[in-house]
Amino acid sequence: QVQLVESGGGLVQAGGSLRLSCVASGSIFSIKRMGWYRQAPGKQRELVAVITSGGSIGYADSVKGRFTISRDVTKNTVFLQMGNLKPEDAAVYYCNAVEDRPIDEKNYWGQGTQVTVSS
């Protein structure tokens, strides 16, 4: 089992910045990638950024150049630095971890943290 605890959401003006944090605990040795997803009201949850255990990184086109995902392996923490925020970035942001298991993989989710962007 993997537990994820997010923090760092809040209210920010358009053009501002926020940093989200996600601390993983439990069977962290089996995590093969972690990432951030977001879900706005009435919309599907979408991938924002992902980082693999090998350090490969990927971003949604909508956030490239504005958001940066990083990690501190000593603290089992993944960060999402968000810059030049836009009203359309407002959503509940969820941390995700994918556990590699012998015959499948399992997704874990944090409780979500609200990001509100005022125009």
Short mmCIF file of the C-alpha atoms (twelve columns), coordinates in Angstrom:
data_MODEL
# 
_entry.id   MODEL 
# 
loop_
_atom_site.group_PDB 
_atom_site.id 
_atom_site.type_symbol 
_atom_site.label_atom_id 
_atom_site.label_alt_id 
_atom_site.label_comp_id 
_atom_site.label_asym_id 
_atom_site.label_seq_id 
_atom_site.Cartn_x 
_atom_site.Cartn_y 
_atom_site.Cartn_z 
_atom_site.pdbx_PDB_model_num 
ATOM 1   C CA . GLN A 1   0.000   0.000  0.000   1 
ATOM 2   C CA . VAL A 2   1.028   3.552  -0.734  1 
ATOM 3   C CA . GLN A 3   -0.282  6.637  1.007   1 
ATOM 4   C CA . LEU A 4   -0.097  10.096 -0.569  1 
ATOM 5   C CA . VAL A 5   -0.566  13.410 1.202   1 
ATOM 6   C CA . GLU A 6   -0.722  16.616 -0.816  1 
ATOM 7   C CA . SER A 7   -0.294  20.189 0.289   1 
ATOM 8   C CA . GLY A 8   0.255   23.621 -1.174  1 
ATOM 9   C CA . GLY A 9   -2.954  24.529 -2.917  1 
ATOM 10  C CA . GLY A 10  -4.677  27.837 -2.461  1 
ATOM 11  C CA . LEU A 11  -5.877  31.035 -4.080  1 
ATOM 12  C CA . VAL A 12  -3.588  32.956 -6.385  1 
ATOM 13  C CA . GLN A 13  -4.004  35.747 -8.895  1 
ATOM 14  C CA . ALA A 14  -3.527  35.077 -12.575 1 
ATOM 15  C CA . GLY A 15  0.155   35.225 -13.399 1 
ATOM 16  C CA . GLY A 16  1.123   34.074 -9.942  1 
ATOM 17  C CA . SER A 17  2.828   30.921 -8.712  1 
ATOM 18  C CA . LEU A 18  2.141   28.026 -6.382  1 
ATOM 19  C CA . ARG A 19  4.059   24.939 -5.374  1 
ATOM 20  C CA . LEU A 20  2.316   21.695 -4.604  1 
ATOM 21  C CA . SER A 21  3.925   18.925 -2.582  1 
ATOM 22  C CA . CYS A 22  3.074   15.249 -2.326  1 
ATOM 23  C CA . VAL A 23  4.627   13.026 0.308   1 
ATOM 24  C CA . ALA A 24  4.514   9.295  -0.303  1 
ATOM 25  C CA . SER A 25  4.690   6.658  2.414   1 
ATOM 26  C CA . GLY A 26  4.235   2.916  2.648   1 
ATOM 27  C CA . SER A 27  5.507   0.645  -0.130  1 
ATOM 28  C CA . ILE A 28  7.400   3.427  -1.856  1 
ATOM 29  C CA . PHE A 29  10.085  1.074  -3.164  1 
ATOM 30  C CA . SER A 30  7.552   -0.341 -5.628  1 
ATOM 31  C CA . ILE A 31  6.478   3.003  -7.109  1 
ATOM 32  C CA . LYS A 32  7.441   3.254  -10.764 1 
ATOM 33  C CA . ARG A 33  6.098   6.717  -11.452 1 
ATOM 34  C CA . MET A 34  4.377   9.607  -9.770  1 
ATOM 35  C CA . GLY A 35  2.487   12.481 -11.195 1 
ATOM 36  C CA . TRP A 36  -0.044  15.205 -10.851 1 
ATOM 37  C CA . TYR A 37  -3.524  15.215 -12.296 1 
ATOM 38  C CA . ARG A 38  -6.215  17.842 -12.098 1 
ATOM 39  C CA . GLN A 39  -9.957  17.932 -12.351 1 
ATOM 40  C CA . ALA A 40  -12.024 21.047 -12.918 1 
ATOM 41  C CA . PRO A 41  -15.780 21.096 -12.293 1 
ATOM 42  C CA . GLY A 42  -17.647 19.297 -15.049 1 
ATOM 43  C CA . LYS A 43  -14.468 18.037 -16.663 1 
ATOM 44  C CA . GLN A 44  -12.584 14.772 -16.676 1 
ATOM 45  C CA . ARG A 45  -9.463  14.292 -14.646 1 
ATOM 46  C CA . GLU A 46  -6.434  15.026 -16.789 1 
ATOM 47  C CA . LEU A 47  -2.729  14.397 -16.544 1 
ATOM 48  C CA . VAL A 48  -0.629  17.466 -15.769 1 
ATOM 49  C CA . ALA A 49  2.880   16.121 -15.238 1 
ATOM 50  C CA . VAL A 50  4.601   12.842 -14.530 1 
ATOM 51  C CA . ILE A 51  8.025   11.708 -13.323 1 
ATOM 52  C CA . THR A 52  9.230   8.136  -13.471 1 
ATOM 53  C CA . SER A 53  11.444  6.313  -11.018 1 
ATOM 54  C CA . GLY A 54  14.233  6.706  -13.579 1 
ATOM 55  C CA . GLY A 55  13.737  10.445 -13.691 1 
ATOM 56  C CA . SER A 56  11.971  10.780 -17.033 1 
ATOM 57  C CA . ILE A 57  9.504   13.649 -17.101 1 
ATOM 58  C CA . GLY A 58  6.471   14.487 -19.165 1 
ATOM 59  C CA . TYR A 59  3.986   17.362 -19.258 1 
ATOM 60  C CA . ALA A 60  0.607   18.114 -20.701 1 
ATOM 61  C CA . ASP A 61  0.910   20.558 -23.594 1 
ATOM 62  C CA . SER A 62  -1.208  23.070 -21.705 1 
ATOM 63  C CA . VAL A 63  1.359   23.459 -18.924 1 
ATOM 64  C CA . LYS A 64  4.676   23.070 -20.755 1 
ATOM 65  C CA . GLY A 65  6.986   25.934 -19.994 1 
ATOM 66  C CA . ARG A 66  4.921   27.027 -16.980 1 
ATOM 67  C CA . PHE A 67  4.909   24.018 -14.644 1 
ATOM 68  C CA . THR A 68  7.838   21.991 -13.372 1 
ATOM 69  C CA . ILE A 69  7.669   18.604 -11.705 1 
ATOM 70  C CA . SER A 70  10.530  17.532 -9.472  1 
ATOM 71  C CA . ARG A 71  11.243  15.216 -6.594  1 
ATOM 72  C CA . ASP A 72  13.272  14.834 -3.452  1 
ATOM 73  C CA . VAL A 73  13.951  11.124 -3.127  1 
ATOM 74  C CA . THR A 74  15.373  11.567 0.370   1 
ATOM 75  C CA . LYS A 75  11.999  12.859 1.522   1 
ATOM 76  C CA . ASN A 76  9.800   10.699 -0.733  1 
ATOM 77  C CA . THR A 77  8.275   13.904 -2.027  1 
ATOM 78  C CA . VAL A 78  7.206   15.071 -5.454  1 
ATOM 79  C CA . PHE A 79  6.664   18.746 -6.204  1 
ATOM 80  C CA . LEU A 80  4.751   20.647 -8.820  1 
ATOM 81  C CA . GLN A 81  5.969   24.197 -9.269  1 
ATOM 82  C CA . MET A 82  3.293   26.123 -11.110 1 
ATOM 83  C CA . GLY A 83  4.043   29.470 -12.667 1 
ATOM 84  C CA . ASN A 84  2.202   32.034 -14.788 1 
ATOM 85  C CA . LEU A 85  -1.043  30.541 -13.579 1 
ATOM 86  C CA . LYS A 86  -4.132  31.079 -15.654 1 
ATOM 87  C CA . PRO A 87  -7.809  30.905 -14.678 1 
ATOM 88  C CA . GLU A 88  -8.087  27.703 -16.692 1 
ATOM 89  C CA . ASP A 89  -5.529  26.082 -14.365 1 
ATOM 90  C CA . ALA A 90  -8.029  26.226 -11.519 1 
ATOM 91  C CA . ALA A 91  -8.932  22.716 -10.424 1 
ATOM 92  C CA . VAL A 92  -8.489  20.141 -7.728  1 
ATOM 93  C CA . TYR A 93  -4.992  18.757 -8.138  1 
ATOM 94  C CA . TYR A 94  -4.379  15.125 -7.272  1 
ATOM 95  C CA . CYS A 95  -1.105  13.363 -6.647  1 
ATOM 96  C CA . ASN A 96  -0.858  9.951  -8.245  1 
ATOM 97  C CA . ALA A 97  1.515   7.057  -7.687  1 
ATOM 98  C CA . VAL A 98  1.681   3.916  -9.780  1 
ATOM 99  C CA . GLU A 99  2.857   0.794  -8.011  1 
ATOM 100 C CA . ASP A 100 4.592   -1.843 -10.083 1 
ATOM 101 C CA . ARG A 101 3.322   -5.316 -9.119  1 
ATOM 102 C CA . PRO A 102 4.237   -8.764 -10.513 1 
ATOM 103 C CA . ILE A 103 1.268   -9.069 -12.855 1 
ATOM 104 C CA . ASP A 104 -0.254  -5.620 -12.949 1 
ATOM 105 C CA . GLU A 105 0.051   -2.108 -11.624 1 
ATOM 106 C CA . LYS A 106 -2.019  -0.218 -9.104  1 
ATOM 107 C CA . ASN A 107 -2.878  3.443  -8.920  1 
ATOM 108 C CA . TYR A 108 -2.954  5.389  -5.695  1 
ATOM 109 C CA . TRP A 109 -4.393  8.872  -5.249  1 
ATOM 110 C CA . GLY A 110 -4.048  11.633 -2.756  1 
ATOM 111 C CA . GLN A 111 -7.012  13.457 -1.313  1 
ATOM 112 C CA . GLY A 112 -6.622  16.402 -3.672  1 
ATOM 113 C CA . THR A 113 -5.746  20.029 -3.113  1 
ATOM 114 C CA . GLN A 114 -7.708  22.947 -4.495  1 
ATOM 115 C CA . VAL A 115 -6.043  25.509 -6.723  1 
ATOM 116 C CA . THR A 116 -8.050  28.644 -7.433  1 
ATOM 117 C CA . VAL A 117 -6.845  31.285 -9.876  1 
ATOM 118 C CA . SER A 118 -8.497  34.684 -9.892  1 
ATOM 119 C CA . SER A 119 -8.473  36.795 -13.023 1 
# 
